[in-house]
Structures are given as C-alpha cells and as structure tokens.
Amino acid sequence: MEGLVAATIIAGVMLVLMGLLKLGTLIRFVPYTMTKCICMKTRMTSGSSWRQRLSTSGAPSPSS
C-alpha cells in the first residue's frame, strides 16, 4: 500500500505539471492499445488485491 500511495502522489504531480505546461497533446503519441493494456492491468491488480483482502478478513468469498 505504501507504493500505491507514492505512485498516486507522483501521478498527480505529473498530471498537474503536464497541465500547466500544456503538454496534454502528447497523449496522441501513446498507442491506444498500450493505454488499454495499462488500464486492464490496473483493474486486474486492484481486483486481486481486494479479493485477497476479503478472503483474509473472514468475509465470504465470491466463489461460494
């Protein structure tokens, strides 16, 4: 979780700096498939993290 907090803060700072420097047009150089894969990996990581927390907290698992 410590890494997640640090990554969130760094991403926020980068977004603000890019906005202030008018660098938003650079997104057109990032391929759509790369953006889609990054989003999908984030969802998978987040989902497995929540599933692990629920299974260790004594809550019923989604498969039962």
N, C-alpha and C positions, 0 to 999 in steps of 0.2 A: 504493500500500500504506500510505502514511503516513496517508491519510484513513481507511482501513479500521480501522487501529489506534485512531485517535482516536474514530471513531464507535462502536467496540466498547466502549471505556472509558466513554464518555458514556452509552451504553445501559445498561451495567452499573450505573453510579452511579444512573441514573434508576430502574432496577428495584429497587435496594436502598432508595432513598428512598420509592418508592411502597409497598413492603412495610412499611417502618417506620411510615409514615403511614396504613396501612390503606386505601389507595386502589385496591385491586385490583378493587373493584366497578365502577369507572368503565369497564372494558372492555365492559360491556354497552351503552354508548353508541356504540361503534365498530361500524359495519355489518360484517357477515360478509364481504360482497363486497370491501370495502376491505382487510380483513385478508388475504383470499385473494390479491388482486392484489399487495399488497406482498410477500407470500411468494413468489409466482410471479416477480416482477421480480428479487427477490434471487437466486433459483435461476438465472434466465437470465443475470444479470450474473456470477455466480460461475462458471457453466458456460462462458461465453465467455472469461472470464479464464483458466481452466485450459486450455481448448482452445488459446488463443493461446500460453500458456507452453509447452505440449507441442510445438506446431508450431515454435517458435523454438529449442527445446532439442535438436532433431535426432531426437527420438523419432518413430516412425511416427504419421501422423495417423489418426484413427478412420475416415475415408472410404476409406483404401487397404487 
